[in-house]
């Protein structure tokens, strides 16, 4: 049958997971860090997911699709009614081959200022003037082995965790960017959906600051690879 149903633009999707949370029918899931319509018959065509998408990656289309199956949706909900956690906090063992030890000089920390937590850094500080700003999710430095050399070196670093910290970072980051001569912004996040919050806060801050500043987002996988740059 031809009916109204959602369509997700995976190129626009930033992996925040808000649409999956908003879809009470369970029609949307996160697959490889992107939102995906899992089953046509779970989508009721009402579009609760549309207004929560921060990048306008979801729209309605008219196409051939299975009819909405309320009974299947209810059965799926009952199956899922058991304690579970965020996809980003699911336990996972990472198998690695041990490399032969190599003697080398200890690496130096590339951190150039203190504090680093977004909630603790001052809005105005001398080290922000002319700085290349790194906004990083807490876990990225643990997941990516060469983090200091590739990301912290030559930058002023602020870090946070949008899942564990209460409040929105965007207001603080807006003031930092607005009140200092920031030359560039690099956002480093994990691939897990909840980490999209730090990317959204940085993008919002750049927009609200009224400044045009070069910026980029780098995504790290849970096993320590750069998956998007």
Phi and psi in degrees as GROMACS dihedral restraints (atoms count N, CA, C in turn):
[ dihedral_restraints ]
;  ai    aj    ak    al  type     phi  dphi    fc
    3     4     5     6     1   -88.8    20    10
    4     5     6     7     1   124.5    20    10
    6     7     8     9     1  -152.3    20    10
    7     8     9    10     1   169.0    20    10
    9    10    11    12     1   -78.8    20    10
   10    11    12    13     1   132.6    20    10
   12    13    14    15     1  -152.8    20    10
   13    14    15    16     1   158.0    20    10
   15    16    17    18     1   -78.9    20    10
   16    17    18    19     1   156.5    20    10
   18    19    20    21     1  -133.9    20    10
   19    20    21    22     1   132.9    20    10
   21    22    23    24     1  -110.1    20    10
   22    23    24    25     1   126.4    20    10
   24    25    26    27     1   -87.1    20    10
   25    26    27    28     1   102.5    20    10
   27    28    29    30     1   -67.0    20    10
   28    29    30    31     1   -24.5    20    10
   30    31    32    33     1   -69.2    20    10
   31    32    33    34     1   -35.5    20    10
   33    34    35    36     1   -78.7    20    10
   34    35    36    37     1   -30.5    20    10
   36    37    38    39     1   -57.4    20    10
   37    38    39    40     1   130.3    20    10
   39    40    41    42     1  -101.2    20    10
   40    41    42    43     1     5.2    20    10
   42    43    44    45     1    75.5    20    10
   43    44    45    46     1    21.1    20    10
   45    46    47    48     1   -70.4    20    10
   46    47    48    49     1   -27.0    20    10
   48    49    50    51     1    82.5    20    10
   49    50    51    52     1     3.3    20    10
   51    52    53    54     1   -65.7    20    10
   52    53    54    55     1   -35.4    20    10
   54    55    56    57     1   -67.1    20    10
   55    56    57    58     1   -38.6    20    10
   57    58    59    60     1   -64.2    20    10
   58    59    60    61     1   -37.0    20    10
   60    61    62    63     1   -68.6    20    10
   61    62    63    64     1   -36.4    20    10
   63    64    65    66     1   -76.9    20    10
   64    65    66    67     1   -21.1    20    10
   66    67    68    69     1   -81.4    20    10
   67    68    69    70     1   100.2    20    10
   69    70    71    72     1   -71.3    20    10
   70    71    72    73     1   -15.5    20    10
   72    73    74    75     1   -87.9    20    10
   73    74    75    76     1   -12.3    20    10
   75    76    77    78     1    78.2    20    10
   76    77    78    79     1    20.8    20    10
   78    79    80    81     1   -75.2    20    10
   79    80    81    82     1   -24.5    20    10
   81    82    83    84     1  -108.3    20    10
   82    83    84    85     1   136.5    20    10
   84    85    86    87     1  -136.7    20    10
   85    86    87    88     1   167.6    20    10
   87    88    89    90     1   -99.0    20    10
   88    89    90    91     1   122.7    20    10
   90    91    92    93     1  -126.6    20    10
   91    92    93    94     1   118.0    20    10
   93    94    95    96     1    53.0    20    10
   94    95    96    97     1    41.2    20    10
   96    97    98    99     1    78.9    20    10
   97    98    99   100     1     8.4    20    10
   99   100   101   102     1  -127.6    20    10
  100   101   102   103     1   147.8    20    10
  102   103   104   105     1   -73.5    20    10
  103   104   105   106     1   141.1    20    10
  105   106   107   108     1  -144.0    20    10
  106   107   108   109     1   138.0    20    10
  108   109   110   111     1   -74.5    20    10
  109   110   111   112     1   110.7    20    10
  111   112   113   114     1   -79.1    20    10
  112   113   114   115     1   -40.9    20    10
  114   115   116   117     1  -145.1    20    10
  115   116   117   118     1   128.5    20    10
  117   118   119   120     1   -61.2    20    10
  118   119   120   121     1   -38.6    20    10
  120   121   122   123     1   -74.8    20    10
  121   122   123   124     1    -5.6    20    10
  123   124   125   126     1   -91.5    20    10
  124   125   126   127     1   -15.1    20    10
  126   127   128   129     1   -87.1    20    10
  127   128   129   130     1   119.0    20    10
  129   130   131   132     1   -86.8    20    10
  130   131   132   133     1    -4.0    20    10
  132   133   134   135     1    75.9    20    10
  133   134   135   136     1    12.3    20    10
  135   136   137   138     1   -88.2    20    10
  136   137   138   139     1   -24.9    20    10
  138   139   140   141     1    79.0    20    10
  139   140   141   142     1    36.0    20    10
  141   142   143   144     1   -60.8    20    10
  142   143   144   145     1   -22.9    20    10
  144   145   146   147     1   -77.2    20    10
  145   146   147   148     1   -25.4    20    10
  147   148   149   150     1   -61.2    20    10
  148   149   150   151     1   -50.2    20    10
  150   151   152   153     1   -70.1    20    10
  151   152   153   154     1   -17.4    20    10
  153   154   155   156     1   -88.6    20    10
  154   155   156   157     1   -13.0    20    10
  156   157   158   159     1   -72.3    20    10
  157   158   159   160     1   119.5    20    10
  159   160   161   162     1   -78.6    20    10
  160   161   162   163     1   -10.4    20    10
  162   163   164   165     1  -119.8    20    10
  163   164   165   166     1    12.7    20    10
  165   166   167   168     1    55.6    20    10
  166   167   168   169     1    45.4    20    10
  168   169   170   171     1   -93.8    20    10
  169   170   171   172     1    -0.9    20    10
  171   172   173   174     1  -121.1    20    10
  172   173   174   175     1   137.7    20    10
  174   175   176   177     1  -145.4    20    10
  175   176   177   178     1   166.2    20    10
  177   178   179   180     1   -88.2    20    10
  178   179   180   181     1   142.9    20    10
  180   181   182   183     1  -134.4    20    10
  181   182   183   184     1   158.5    20    10
  183   184   185   186     1  -104.4    20    10
  184   185   186   187     1   117.4    20    10
  186   187   188   189     1  -155.4    20    10
  187   188   189   190     1   170.7    20    10
  189   190   191   192     1   -65.4    20    10
  190   191   192   193     1   124.1    20    10
  192   193   194   195     1  -155.1    20    10
  193   194   195   196     1   152.5    20    10
  195   196   197   198     1   -64.0    20    10
  196   197   198   199     1   147.5    20    10
  198   199   200   201     1   -65.2    20    10
  199   200   201   202     1   150.5    20    10
  201   202   203   204     1   -60.9    20    10
  202   203   204   205     1   128.2    20    10
  204   205   206   207     1  -113.1    20    10
  205   206   207   208     1    91.6    20    10
  207   208   209   210     1   -62.4    20    10
  208   209   210   211     1   -37.1    20    10
  210   211   212   213     1   -63.2    20    10
  211   212   213   214     1   -41.1    20    10
  213   214   215   216     1   -66.5    20    10
  214   215   216   217     1   -38.3    20    10
  216   217   218   219     1   -62.5    20    10
  217   218   219   220     1   -46.5    20    10
  219   220   221   222     1   -63.4    20    10
  220   221   222   223     1   -40.4    20    10
  222   223   224   225     1   -64.0    20    10
  223   224   225   226     1   -39.4    20    10
  225   226   227   228     1   -66.6    20    10
  226   227   228   229     1   -38.7    20    10
  228   229   230   231     1   -63.5    20    10
  229   230   231   232     1   -42.7    20    10
  231   232   233   234     1   -62.5    20    10
  232   233   234   235     1   -38.3    20    10
  234   235   236   237     1   -64.3    20    10
  235   236   237   238     1   -34.2    20    10
  237   238   239   240     1   -88.3    20    10
  238   239   240   241     1    -4.9    20    10
  240   241   242   243     1   -77.3    20    10
  241   242   243   244     1    71.7    20    10
  243   244   245   246     1  -150.3    20    10
  244   245   246   247     1   154.8    20    10
  246   247   248   249     1   -55.2    20    10
  247   248   249   250     1   131.1    20    10
  249   250   251   252     1  -151.8    20    10
  250   251   252   253     1   163.8    20    10
  252   253   254   255     1  -116.9    20    10
  253   254   255   256     1   177.3    20    10
  255   256   257   258     1   -60.7    20    10
  256   257   258   259     1   145.1    20    10
  258   259   260   261     1   -58.0    20    10
  259   260   261   262     1   -31.7    20    10
  261   262   263   264     1   -74.2    20    10
  262   263   264   265     1   -13.5    20    10
  264   265   266   267     1  -108.8    20    10
  265   266   267   268     1     9.3    20    10
  267   268   269   270     1   -69.5    20    10
  268   269   270   271     1   137.1    20    10
  270   271   272   273     1   -65.8    20    10
  271   272   273   274     1   137.8    20    10
  273   274   275   276     1  -151.9    20    10
  274   275   276   277     1   127.1    20    10
  276   277   278   279     1   -89.5    20    10
  277   278   279   280     1   136.3    20    10
  279   280   281   282     1  -110.5    20    10
  280   281   282   283     1   115.5    20    10
  282   283   284   285     1   -88.4    20    10
  283   284   285   286     1   129.0    20    10
  285   286   287   288     1  -134.0    20    10
  286   287   288   289     1   147.5    20    10
  288   289   290   291     1   -83.1    20    10
  289   290   291   292     1   134.8    20    10
  291   292   293   294     1   -74.2    20    10
  292   293   294   295     1   124.0    20    10
  294   295   296   297     1   -82.2    20    10
  295   296   297   298     1   151.2    20    10
  297   298   299   300     1   -64.6    20    10
  298   299   300   301     1   137.3    20    10
  300   301   302   303     1   -63.3    20    10
  301   302   303   304     1   137.6    20    10
  303   304   305   306     1  -124.8    20    10
  304   305   306   307     1   130.3    20    10
  306   307   308   309     1   -75.3    20    10
  307   308   309   310     1   126.5    20    10
  309   310   311   312     1  -152.0    20    10
  310   311   312   313     1   160.7    20    10
  312   313   314   315     1   -68.8    20    10
  313   314   315   316     1   143.5    20    10
  315   316   317   318     1   -59.5    20    10
  316   317   318   319     1   137.7    20    10
  318   319   320   321     1   -74.9    20    10
  319   320   321   322     1   145.1    20    10
  321   322   323   324     1   -90.3    20    10
  322   323   324   325     1   146.5    20    10
  324   325   326   327     1   -64.6    20    10
  325   326   327   328     1   141.2    20    10
  327   328   329   330     1  -101.2    20    10
  328   329   330   331     1     5.6    20    10
  330   331   332   333     1   -66.2    20    10
  331   332   333   334     1   131.9    20    10
  333   334   335   336     1  -111.8    20    10
  334   335   336   337     1    -2.1    20    10
  336   337   338   339     1  -156.9    20    10
  337   338   339   340     1   165.9    20    10
  339   340   341   342     1  -146.1    20    10
  340   341   342   343     1   142.4    20    10
  342   343   344   345     1   -76.9    20    10
  343   344   345   346     1   177.2    20    10
  345   346   347   348     1  -119.4    20    10
  346   347   348   349     1   -21.5    20    10
  348   349   350   351     1   -65.0    20    10
  349   350   351   352     1   133.3    20    10
  351   352   353   354     1   -54.3    20    10
  352   353   354   355     1   -39.8    20    10
  354   355   356   357     1   -69.7    20    10
  355   356   357   358     1   -19.5    20    10
  357   358   359   360     1  -102.4    20    10
  358   359   360   361     1   -25.4    20    10
  360   361   362   363     1   -66.7    20    10
  361   362   363   364     1   145.4    20    10
  363   364   365   366     1   -71.3    20    10
  364   365   366   367     1   155.5    20    10
  366   367   368   369     1   -69.7    20    10
  367   368   369   370     1   -35.5    20    10
  369   370   371   372     1  -125.0    20    10
  370   371   372   373     1   124.2    20    10
  372   373   374   375     1  -151.5    20    10
  373   374   375   376     1   147.8    20    10
  375   376   377   378     1   -56.1    20    10
  376   377   378   379     1   -34.6    20    10
  378   379   380   381     1   -71.2    20    10
  379   380   381   382     1   -13.6    20    10
  381   382   383   384     1   -78.4    20    10
  382   383   384   385     1   -22.5    20    10
  384   385   386   387     1   -70.0    20    10
  385   386   387   388     1   121.1    20    10
  387   388   389   390     1    75.0    20    10
  388   389   390   391     1    16.2    20    10
  390   391   392   393     1   -85.9    20    10
  391   392   393   394     1   148.3    20    10
  393   394   395   396     1   -91.3    20    10
  394   395   396   397     1   115.2    20    10
  396   397   398   399     1   -92.7    20    10
  397   398   399   400     1   128.8    20    10
  399   400   401   402     1  -106.2    20    10
  400   401   402   403     1   120.8    20    10
  402   403   404   405     1  -110.9    20    10
  403   404   405   406     1   110.5    20    10
  405   406   407   408     1  -124.6    20    10
  406   407   408   409     1   142.0    20    10
  408   409   410   411     1   -72.4    20    10
  409   410   411   412     1   143.1    20    10
  411   412   413   414     1   -48.2    20    10
  412   413   414   415     1   -46.7    20    10
  414   415   416   417     1   -71.5    20    10
  415   416   417   418     1   -17.4    20    10
  417   418   419   420     1   -62.0    20    10
  418   419   420   421     1   -38.4    20    10
  420   421   422   423     1   -68.4    20    10
  421   422   423   424     1   -25.9    20    10
  423   424   425   426     1   -82.2    20    10
  424   425   426   427     1   -34.1    20    10
  426   427   428   429     1   -78.5    20    10
  427   428   429   430     1   -36.1    20    10
  429   430   431   432     1  -102.7    20    10
  430   431   432   433     1   116.0    20    10
  432   433   434   435     1   -62.2    20    10
  433   434   435   436     1   -38.5    20    10
  435   436   437   438     1  -100.6    20    10
  436   437   438   439     1    35.0    20    10
  438   439   440   441     1   -60.0    20    10
  439   440   441   442     1   -45.0    20    10
  441   442   443   444     1   -60.7    20    10
  442   443   444   445     1   -46.8    20    10
  444   445   446   447     1   -71.4    20    10
  445   446   447   448     1   -38.5    20    10
  447   448   449   450     1   -89.9    20    10
  448   449   450   451     1   -26.3    20    10
  450   451   452   453     1  -119.7    20    10
  451   452   453   454     1   -45.0    20    10
  453   454   455   456     1   -77.4    20    10
  454   455   456   457     1   -34.1    20    10
  456   457   458   459     1   -56.1    20    10
  457   458   459   460     1   126.2    20    10
  459   460   461   462     1    78.9    20    10
  460   461   462   463     1     7.8    20    10
  462   463   464   465     1  -126.7    20    10
  463   464   465   466     1   160.7    20    10
  465   466   467   468     1   -96.1    20    10
  466   467   468   469     1   129.8    20    10
  468   469   470   471     1  -111.2    20    10
  469   470   471   472     1   132.1    20    10
  471   472   473   474     1  -129.0    20    10
  472   473   474   475     1   140.6    20    10
  474   475   476   477     1  -131.7    20    10
  475   476   477   478     1   158.2    20    10
  477   478   479   480     1  -170.4    20    10
  478   479   480   481     1   170.2    20    10
  480   481   482   483     1  -129.9    20    10
  481   482   483   484     1   107.9    20    10
  483   484   485   486     1   -65.6    20    10
  484   485   486   487     1   -20.2    20    10
  486   487   488   489     1   -80.3    20    10
  487   488   489   490     1   -36.1    20    10
  489   490   491   492     1   -96.0    20    10
  490   491   492   493     1   -28.1    20    10
  492   493   494   495     1   -87.1    20    10
  493   494   495   496     1   135.0    20    10
  495   496   497   498     1   -76.9    20    10
  496   497   498   499     1   146.8    20    10
  498   499   500   501     1    94.2    20    10
  499   500   501   502     1   177.7    20    10
  501   502   503   504     1  -110.9    20    10
  502   503   504   505     1   127.6    20    10
  504   505   506   507     1   -72.1    20    10
  505   506   507   508     1   -17.3    20    10
  507   508   509   510     1   -61.6    20    10
  508   509   510   511     1   -36.5    20    10
  510   511   512   513     1   -64.9    20    10
  511   512   513   514     1   -45.7    20    10
  513   514   515   516     1   -65.1    20    10
  514   515   516   517     1   -44.1    20    10
  516   517   518   519     1   -65.6    20    10
  517   518   519   520     1   -35.2    20    10
  519   520   521   522     1   -59.8    20    10
  520   521   522   523     1   -45.7    20    10
  522   523   524   525     1   -65.8    20    10
  523   524   525   526     1   -38.5    20    10
  525   526   527   528     1   -62.5    20    10
  526   527   528   529     1   -47.0    20    10
  528   529   530   531     1   -69.5    20    10
  529   530   531   532     1   -39.5    20    10
  531   532   533   534     1   -68.8    20    10
  532   533   534   535     1   -36.9    20    10
  534   535   536   537     1   -96.3    20    10
  535   536   537   538     1     3.5    20    10
  537   538   539   540     1  -136.2    20    10
  538   539   540   541     1   161.4    20    10
  540   541   542   543     1   -88.0    20    10
  541   542   543   544     1    74.9    20    10
  543   544   545   546     1   -81.1    20    10
  544   545   546   547     1   128.6    20    10
  546   547   548   549     1   -88.6    20    10
  547   548   549   550     1   -33.0    20    10
  549   550   551   552     1  -159.4    20    10
  550   551   552   553     1   160.9    20    10
  552   553   554   555     1  -130.6    20    10
  553   554   555   556     1   128.7    20    10
  555   556   557   558     1  -118.4    20    10
  556   557   558   559     1   126.0    20    10
  558   559   560   561     1  -107.5    20    10
  559   560   561   562     1   126.2    20    10
  561   562   563   564     1  -118.6    20    10
  562   563   564   565     1   120.9    20    10
  564   565   566   567     1  -129.8    20    10
  565   566   567   568     1   163.3    20    10
  567   568   569   570     1   -84.8    20    10
  568   569   570   571     1   164.0    20    10
  570   571   572   573     1   -75.3    20    10
  571   572   573   574     1   -13.4    20    10
  573   574   575   576     1   -68.3    20    10
  574   575   576   577     1   146.0    20    10
  576   577   578   579     1   -55.6    20    10
  577   578   579   580     1   -41.3    20    10
  579   580   581   582     1   -63.6    20    10
  580   581   582   583     1   -21.0    20    10
  582   583   584   585     1   -74.9    20    10
  583   584   585   586     1   -10.9    20    10
  585   586   587   588     1   -61.3    20    10
  586   587   588   589     1   -20.5    20    10
  588   589   590   591     1   -61.9    20    10
  589   590   591   592     1   -36.7    20    10
  591   592   593   594     1   -73.8    20    10
  592   593   594   595     1   -33.0    20    10
  594   595   596   597     1   -67.4    20    10
  595   596   597   598     1   -44.9    20    10
  597   598   599   600     1   -61.8    20    10
  598   599   600   601     1   -40.1    20    10
  600   601   602   603     1   -63.1    20    10
  601   602   603   604     1   -41.2    20    10
  603   604   605   606     1   -67.3    20    10
  604   605   606   607     1   -43.7    20    10
  606   607   608   609     1   -64.4    20    10
  607   608   609   610     1   -42.7    20    10
  609   610   611   612     1   -60.7    20    10
  610   611   612   613     1   -42.4    20    10
  612   613   614   615     1   -63.7    20    10
  613   614   615   616     1   -42.1    20    10
  615   616   617   618     1   -61.9    20    10
  616   617   618   619     1   -42.1    20    10
  618   619   620   621     1   -66.4    20    10
  619   620   621   622     1   -43.9    20    10
  621   622   623   624     1   -76.1    20    10
  622   623   624   625     1   -18.8    20    10
  624   625   626   627     1   -70.6    20    10
  625   626   627   628     1   -21.9    20    10
  627   628   629   630     1    78.7    20    10
  628   629   630   631     1    10.0    20    10
  630   631   632   633     1  -111.1    20    10
  631   632   633   634     1   152.5    20    10
  633   634   635   636     1  -104.1    20    10
  634   635   636   637     1   106.3    20    10
  636   637   638   639     1  -127.7    20    10
  637   638   639   640     1   134.2    20    10
  639   640   641   642     1   -60.1    20    10
  640   641   642   643     1   137.6    20    10
  642   643   644   645     1  -148.5    20    10
  643   644   645   646     1   158.5    20    10
  645   646   647   648     1  -149.3    20    10
  646   647   648   649     1   157.7    20    10
  648   649   650   651     1  -121.2    20    10
  649   650   651   652     1   131.3    20    10
  651   652   653   654     1  -118.3    20    10
  652   653   654   655     1   131.5    20    10
  654   655   656   657     1  -111.0    20    10
  655   656   657   658     1   131.9    20    10
  657   658   659   660     1  -108.5    20    10
  658   659   660   661     1   135.3    20    10
  660   661   662   663     1   -79.5    20    10
  661   662   663   664     1   161.8    20    10
  663   664   665   666     1   -65.6    20    10
  664   665   666   667     1   -19.3    20    10
  666   667   668   669     1   -98.8    20    10
  667   668   669   670     1    15.6    20    10
  669   670   671   672     1    87.6    20    10
  670   671   672   673     1    28.8    20    10
  672   673   674   675     1  -112.0    20    10
  673   674   675   676     1   152.7    20    10
  675   676   677   678     1   -81.4    20    10
  676   677   678   679     1   118.2    20    10
  678   679   680   681     1  -106.2    20    10
  679   680   681   682     1   -12.2    20    10
  681   682   683   684     1  -155.3    20    10
  682   683   684   685     1   130.6    20    10
